[in-house]
Amino acid sequence: MGTLYIIATPIGNLGDITLRALEVLKSVDLVACEDTRQTVKLLNHYNIAKPLVSYFQHSKLSKIGYIAGELAAGKNIALVTDAGTPGISDPGGKIIEHVTCNMKQGASIKIIPIPGPSAVIAALSISGFPADKFIFMGFPPHKKGRNKFFEEVAAAEQTMVFYESTHRILKTLGQLASSLRGALSRSSGLTRSNPPVNLFLVKGNLSSDPPLMKGEKERGLRQIVVCRELTKMFESIYRGTAEEILNILNSDKDNQKGEFVIVVKKYE
């Protein structure tokens, strides 16, 4: 029986890979990766040549079964994703689940973590928010469950962290602003309902932002941190309220490009 190594890869800067990860990548028989084009860049950078097999969100069971079969045949396999750790908001979790669920009692397949870069932890570390307890929410749903997602974020008593893509960042910040405003109103004993999401998306400014009511002024809107392109050339960190950061991103389309991590300070 072989060994499945769960290897964290850089989230942007290739220099962030660990020495142990490189040693394992050099030693395995096969590398299972989300996108061969991305993984080849990493391997070529460190002069590593290995057979690759791809997996992705909608991979057929036969592809996952092939990887499991190679493990059963004694092959050592490195499981990597395009960035970060396999299984964390990424399809690599399906392979790990399949191997563990189908592993017979006493089977000798080993699953070994090779930790490393994490966008979640990197964002938390610079946020300045309490990180002794936090919840990672992955990506917001596109449709079903989206409103509930932001309601949970707004009501949370822990620091909340989630991802967003370049295509939805403005919509997400608008909806987050609305949900946080609604939660603040309710906590202050006010009855005003949440403003519509589009309220915060008017011509790139906040001219339609309703004035804070008395109870809201006393408590203040929740602070968030938005991290864009962490560890990459155009890394940017934005701090403030959701409305303030939405205004910044709306002012320049370049600010809207890339991958985002959003950290929301816990409800107090």
C-alpha positions as CSV (number, residue, x, y, z in Angstrom):
1,M,0.0,0.0,0.0
2,G,1.2,3.5,-0.8
3,T,1.1,6.9,0.9
4,L,-1.1,9.9,0.0
5,Y,0.7,13.2,0.9
6,I,-1.6,16.2,1.3
7,I,0.7,19.0,0.2
8,A,0.1,22.7,0.7
9,T,1.4,24.8,-2.2
10,P,2.1,28.5,-2.5
11,I,-1.0,30.8,-2.7
12,G,0.9,33.2,-4.9
13,N,4.6,33.6,-4.2
14,L,6.5,30.4,-5.2
15,G,9.1,31.1,-2.6
16,D,6.6,30.2,0.1
17,I,6.7,26.5,-0.5
18,T,8.3,24.5,2.4
19,L,11.5,22.4,2.1
20,R,9.6,19.4,3.2
21,A,7.0,19.8,0.5
22,L,9.8,20.0,-2.1
23,E,11.4,16.8,-0.7
24,V,8.1,14.9,-0.9
25,L,7.4,16.1,-4.4
26,K,10.7,14.9,-5.6
27,S,10.2,11.5,-4.0
28,V,6.6,10.5,-5.0
29,D,5.6,8.4,-7.9
30,L,2.7,10.5,-9.1
31,V,1.3,14.0,-8.5
32,A,-2.5,14.4,-8.4
33,C,-3.3,18.1,-9.2
34,E,-6.3,20.3,-9.8
35,D,-4.9,21.9,-12.9
36,T,-1.8,20.4,-14.6
37,R,-1.0,23.8,-16.1
38,Q,-0.7,25.4,-12.7
39,T,1.2,22.6,-11.1
40,V,3.7,22.3,-14.0
41,K,4.7,25.9,-13.3
42,L,5.5,25.1,-9.7
43,L,7.4,21.8,-10.5
44,N,9.4,23.4,-13.4
45,H,10.4,26.3,-11.1
46,Y,12.1,23.7,-8.8
47,N,13.3,21.4,-11.6
48,I,11.0,18.6,-10.6
49,A,9.7,16.2,-13.2
50,K,6.8,13.8,-12.2
51,P,3.9,12.2,-13.9
52,L,0.7,14.2,-13.4
53,V,-3.0,13.3,-13.2
54,S,-5.6,16.0,-13.0
55,Y,-8.8,16.1,-10.9
56,F,-11.3,18.9,-10.7
57,Q,-14.7,19.8,-9.2
58,H,-16.7,17.5,-11.6
59,S,-14.2,14.7,-12.0
60,K,-15.8,11.4,-12.6
61,L,-15.6,8.7,-10.0
62,S,-13.4,6.7,-12.4
63,K,-10.6,9.4,-12.1
64,I,-10.8,9.3,-8.3
65,G,-10.9,5.6,-8.4
66,Y,-7.7,5.5,-10.5
67,I,-5.9,7.5,-7.9
68,A,-7.1,5.3,-5.2
69,G,-6.1,2.2,-7.2
70,E,-2.6,3.5,-7.6
71,L,-2.4,4.0,-3.9
72,A,-3.6,0.4,-3.3
73,A,-0.9,-0.8,-5.7
74,G,1.8,0.7,-3.6
75,K,2.3,4.0,-5.3
76,N,3.2,7.1,-3.3
77,I,1.1,10.1,-4.5
78,A,1.3,13.8,-3.8
79,L,-2.1,15.6,-3.8
80,V,-1.9,19.3,-4.5
81,T,-4.2,22.0,-5.5
82,D,-3.7,25.2,-7.5
83,A,-3.0,27.2,-4.4
84,G,-3.1,26.4,-0.7
85,T,-4.2,23.1,0.9
86,P,-6.2,20.4,-0.9
87,G,-9.6,19.9,0.5
88,I,-10.0,23.5,1.8
89,S,-12.7,25.0,-0.5
90,D,-11.2,22.8,-3.3
91,P,-12.1,19.5,-5.0
92,G,-9.2,17.6,-3.5
93,G,-11.4,16.8,-0.5
94,K,-13.3,14.3,-2.7
95,I,-10.2,12.2,-3.2
96,I,-9.4,12.3,0.5
97,E,-13.0,11.3,1.4
98,H,-13.0,8.5,-1.1
99,V,-9.7,7.0,0.1
100,T,-10.8,7.3,3.8
101,C,-14.3,6.0,3.3
102,N,-13.1,3.0,1.2
103,M,-10.1,2.2,3.3
104,K,-10.6,-1.3,4.8
105,Q,-10.0,-1.9,8.5
106,G,-6.2,-2.5,8.9
107,A,-5.4,-1.1,5.5
108,S,-1.9,0.2,5.2
109,I,-2.5,3.3,3.1
110,K,-1.1,6.3,4.9
111,I,-2.4,9.8,4.6
112,I,0.2,12.4,5.7
113,P,-0.3,16.2,5.8
114,I,2.5,18.4,4.6
115,P,1.3,21.8,5.9
116,G,2.3,25.2,4.4
117,P,0.8,28.4,3.0
118,S,-2.8,29.3,3.9
119,A,-4.8,32.3,2.6
120,V,-7.1,32.0,5.6
121,I,-4.4,32.1,8.2
122,A,-2.4,34.7,6.4
123,A,-5.5,37.0,6.3
124,L,-6.3,36.4,9.9
125,S,-2.7,37.1,11.0
126,I,-2.8,40.6,9.6
127,S,-6.4,41.5,10.4
128,G,-5.8,42.6,14.0
129,F,-9.1,40.8,14.9
130,P,-9.5,38.2,17.7
131,A,-8.3,34.9,16.2
132,D,-8.6,32.6,19.2
133,K,-12.0,31.5,17.7
134,F,-12.9,31.9,14.1
135,I,-15.1,30.3,11.5
136,F,-14.1,29.7,7.9
137,M,-17.1,29.8,5.5
138,G,-15.5,29.0,2.2
139,F,-17.2,30.8,-0.8
140,P,-20.6,32.4,-0.5
141,P,-23.3,30.5,-2.4
142,H,-24.1,31.9,-5.8
143,K,-27.9,31.7,-5.4
144,K,-29.6,29.3,-2.9
145,G,-28.6,30.0,0.6
146,R,-26.8,33.2,-0.2
147,N,-29.0,35.5,2.1
148,K,-28.6,33.0,5.0
149,F,-24.8,33.0,4.5
150,F,-24.6,36.7,5.1
151,E,-27.0,36.6,7.9
152,E,-24.8,34.1,9.7
153,V,-21.7,36.2,9.1
154,A,-23.5,39.3,10.5
155,A,-24.7,37.5,13.6
156,A,-21.5,35.5,14.4
157,E,-19.9,35.9,17.8
158,Q,-16.6,34.7,16.3
159,T,-14.3,36.3,13.7
160,M,-15.5,35.2,10.2
161,V,-13.4,34.5,7.2
162,F,-14.5,33.7,3.6
163,Y,-13.3,33.8,0.0
164,E,-14.6,35.7,-3.0
165,S,-13.8,35.9,-6.6
166,T,-13.1,38.9,-8.8
167,H,-16.5,38.5,-10.5
168,R,-18.6,38.7,-7.4
169,I,-16.6,40.9,-5.0
170,L,-18.7,44.0,-5.4
171,K,-22.0,42.2,-5.1
172,T,-20.7,40.4,-2.0
173,L,-19.4,43.6,-0.3
174,G,-22.8,45.2,-1.0
175,Q,-24.7,42.3,0.5
176,L,-22.3,42.1,3.5
177,A,-22.7,45.8,4.1
178,S,-26.5,45.4,4.1
179,S,-26.4,42.4,6.5
180,L,-24.0,44.0,8.9
181,R,-26.2,47.2,8.9
182,G,-29.3,45.1,9.6
183,A,-27.6,43.2,12.5
184,L,-26.4,46.5,14.0
185,S,-29.9,48.0,13.8
186,R,-31.4,44.9,15.5
187,S,-28.8,44.9,18.3
188,S,-29.5,48.6,19.0
189,G,-33.2,47.9,19.4
190,L,-34.1,49.6,16.1
191,T,-36.7,48.5,13.7
192,R,-35.4,49.6,10.4
193,S,-35.2,46.7,8.0
194,N,-32.0,46.0,6.0
195,P,-31.5,48.3,3.1
196,P,-31.5,46.6,-0.3
197,V,-28.1,45.3,-1.5
198,N,-28.0,47.7,-4.5
199,L,-28.2,50.6,-2.1
200,F,-24.4,50.4,-1.8
201,L,-23.7,50.1,-5.5
202,V,-24.7,53.5,-6.9
203,K,-22.3,54.9,-9.4
204,G,-19.2,54.0,-7.4
205,N,-20.0,56.1,-4.4
206,L,-22.0,55.9,-1.2
207,S,-24.2,58.9,-1.7
208,S,-27.3,56.7,-1.2
209,D,-25.9,55.3,2.1
210,P,-28.6,56.1,4.7
211,P,-27.4,58.0,7.7
212,L,-26.7,56.0,10.9
213,M,-29.5,56.0,13.4
214,K,-28.7,57.0,17.0
215,G,-28.2,53.5,18.3
216,E,-26.0,52.6,15.3
217,K,-23.8,55.7,15.9
218,E,-23.2,54.6,19.5
219,R,-22.0,51.1,18.5
220,G,-20.4,51.7,15.2
221,L,-20.5,49.5,12.1
222,R,-18.4,46.3,12.2
223,Q,-14.9,46.5,10.8
224,I,-13.7,44.1,8.1
225,V,-10.4,43.5,6.3
226,V,-10.3,42.6,2.6
227,C,-7.1,41.0,1.3
228,R,-6.5,41.0,-2.4
229,E,-3.9,38.8,-4.2
230,L,-2.1,37.7,-1.0
231,T,1.6,37.1,-1.5
232,K,1.4,38.2,-5.1
233,M,2.9,41.3,-6.9
234,F,-0.3,43.4,-6.5
235,E,-1.2,42.3,-3.0
236,S,-3.5,44.9,-1.4
237,I,-5.0,45.1,2.1
238,Y,-8.1,47.2,2.7
239,R,-9.4,48.0,6.2
240,G,-12.6,49.7,7.2
241,T,-16.4,49.1,7.0
242,A,-17.8,47.1,4.2
243,E,-19.2,50.3,2.7
244,E,-15.9,52.1,2.8
245,I,-14.0,49.2,1.1
246,L,-16.8,48.8,-1.5
247,N,-16.3,52.5,-2.3
248,I,-12.5,52.0,-2.7
249,L,-13.0,49.0,-5.0
250,N,-15.7,50.7,-7.0
251,S,-13.4,53.7,-7.7
252,D,-10.9,51.7,-9.7
253,K,-11.5,48.5,-11.7
254,D,-7.9,47.3,-11.0
255,N,-8.9,47.0,-7.3
256,Q,-11.5,44.5,-8.3
257,K,-9.1,42.1,-10.0
258,G,-7.7,38.9,-8.3
259,E,-8.6,36.6,-5.5
260,F,-10.1,37.9,-2.2
261,V,-10.1,36.9,1.4
262,I,-12.6,38.7,3.6
263,V,-12.3,38.8,7.4
264,V,-15.2,40.2,9.5
265,K,-14.6,41.2,13.1
266,K,-16.8,39.3,15.5
267,Y,-20.1,40.6,16.7
268,E,-19.6,42.4,20.0
